[in-house]
Amino acid sequence: DFQSIIDNKAHPFPDLVERESKERVEARGSGALDTSLMTMHAKLTKHNTCVTVLHPQRQVTVLGVLERVSGKWGRHYFEVSVDELDDLSTCCVGFDTRRDSVNPMPVPGLVEGPDGNHGAALQSDGLLLWGGEGEFVPGVRFSQGAVIGCGIDLANNTIVFTINGTKVMLPQGDPALKPPYRVVPAASLFAARLSSRCQVTFNFNGPFAYADFPTGGGWEPIGDPSGRNRL
């Protein structure tokens, strides 16, 4: 893939590769989904920020390349647009623990990772996935057309969610991660019907569709390569 070409210092077209790399960073920031963890049931487009489920009645989990580690400082934020999702299919978005494989297919927040953590994610039917368990949050759902915001506060080890710009208020408070941890942006989609079409697009670098929540709260786009573009 393109990343392997970049890593190969002896490639024959350095100017072309450098220009393409620059265009991708300008289009998506430094964020992208990890192509090394893709399966045959999904397709990535839009500079590896959009995932589409290709085959019906399949689950697809995608992980980002941008890692956030406990013991650091900062508040990091991204958005996920739910482009296509029918009423029986599900989609969860959030942060998952860093993994070297998605076989068997993990669900963020439910399946323990190599470091013993699970991450945390919010599902379209209102299920909060966190610490290996799922709990329905009353009055919380999202569907096709929604924009889900996900943020991690490294100082407090907590994760927050927004739906169309409104913070999701959870009865138990914001999900907390137990240090040490290494987490990445993540989503998991299940295409329930033979005719189901499921697709989401990640926005790692802004401008964000709903910027009111992160603006002024010390949040930074998770894909900002400089780390200085506080919202």
N, C-alpha and C positions, 0 to 999 in steps of 0.2 A: 504494500500500500504506500501512500504518499509519505507517511512517517518513516518508513524504512528507507525511502530514497533520501530523505533529509539526513538520516543517521549515517548513510553511506557517504563519507567525505569524498569518495572518488567518482561521484556521479558525473556524467559527461556534460551536463547543461547547468552549471552553477547559477547563471544569471536567471534562467527560467525558473529554477527551483526556488531561488531566493524571492523572486517576484510573487510566485504562487503562494509561498509561505507567508509573505507580508500581507497579501490580499485576504488570506484566511484569518489571520490574526485581527486585521481591521474589521472583518465581517463578524467575528464571533468573540473577540477578545482572546484571551489565552485558554478559554474553556472549550471542551469538546467531550464527546462520549468515547469511551475506550473501544476502539475497533478490534482489539485483540480478544475481547470478551463477548463478541457477537456470535449469534447462532444463525443457522440457515432459515429460521422462522421470522427474521426481522431484516429490515433494510434501513440504512442511515443515509440521510440527505442533508442539504443545507449546511455544508461544511461540518458534517458529523454532529449536528445539534438536533436533528429531527429523526425520530424513530417511528417506523410503521410496521405493524404486525402483518406479515405476508400470508400466513396460513391460519385458517379458522380453527377454533377450539384449541388454541395454543396459548401458553403463557410466555411472555418475553420480559426479561429483566435487563436493564442497561445501567451501567455505572459510568460516572464521569472520570476524567483524568485528574481533575483538580482535587488535591487532598488537603484536609485540615486536620491538625494534630493537637491533642490536648497538651496543656502546658504553655500554649502560645496566647497571644492577645488578639482582640479584634472581633468585629461582628461582620459576618459574610453572608451575602444574600443573592438569591437567583430566583427566576420565575420559570414556570412551566405552563405553556398554553395547551389546553386540551382541544386538539384540532378535530378529532373524530372519536366518538364513543357512543355506542347505542345503549339502551336502557338495561340490558342484561349483562353487558360486559363491564369490567371493572378496571380501574387505574389507580395506583397509589404512587405518590411522589414524596420525596424527602431526602434523607441521608442514610446511606448504608455503610457498614464497615468495609474497609479496603479488602478486596479479594483478588486472588490469582486465577480463579475459575468461577464460572456460573453453571457448572455441571456437578451435581444436580442444581436446577434453577432455584436460586434463593429469592425470598421475598423480603425486601427491606423492613427492618423492625421485628421480623419473626424468626429468621434463620440466623443462628449464631455464626459469627465469623471467626477467622483464625486467632484473633486477639481476645475472644470471649465476649465481644460486644455484639449488639444487634442493630444499632442505628435506630431511626424512628421515621415513620412515614404516615401520611394521611391518605386514606382510600376514598374513592368516589362515593361509596355507600355510607360514609360516616364512620368507618372503622379506623380507630387509631391503633397503629401497629408499633409496639414499643416494648423493648426488654423481653422479646420472645413471646409476647401475648398480644391479643387483640381485644379492644373494648370499644363498643359503639358510643359515639358522642351524640347526645340528643340534639336534634335540630341542625346537624352538620351534614351536608351532602354537596357534591358538585357534579357537573355533567359537561357534555360537549359545549364548547365555547367559553368555559371558565378559564381563569388564569390563577394558578396556585403559586403563592410566594413561599419560599423556604429560606429560613435564616438560622445560622448557628452563632451563638454567643460563646466564644471560647473562654472568656473570663469566668462565666458562670456554668459552663458545660451544658447549656440548654439549647433546645431547638424550638423555633416558632414557625407557625404556618399562617398564611392569609388566604382568603378566597375572594377574588375580585377586589383586593385592596383592604378587606376587613380582617383584622386579626381574629383567629379562631381561639376563643376562650375555652380552655379545657377545665373541667371540674377539679382535676388533680394538679393543675398548674402545667407549665411548660415541661415537656419531656426532658429529662436530664440524662446525660450520658455519664457512665462511670469511667474515670481515667484509669489507666491510659487508653487512648483510642486513636484510631486513624479512620476518618470517614470521608466519603465522596458523595457528590450529588447522585441521585438514583431515581429510577422509576420502574414500576412493574405493571405490565398490561396483560389482561386476559381477554381474548376474543371469544365470547361465549357461543355465538351463533355461526352457522355455516356462512352466513352473509355478513358477518360483523366486519367493520372497518375500525381499527383502533390506531390512533396516531397522536403523538405529543411532540412539542417543540420546546427545547430548553433555551432560555435567554440568560447567559452567564454574565454579560457585560453591560446590559442596558443599551439604550434607554428603556426603562421598564414601563409596562402598560399601566401599572398602578404604583406610582412612586411616592404617594402620600405617606404610606406606612414607614418605609425605610428612611425617607428624607428627614434629616434633623435628629435621627436616633443613633448616630454614630455608625451606621451600616455602610459597608463597602460592597460593590459588585464582586462576587466571588471570582469572576474572570478578569478582573482588572490586573494586568501584569505589573503595574507600578505599586498597587496597594495604597495609592494616595488619593484616589477619586472618591472621597467620602461623599455620601448622598446628603 
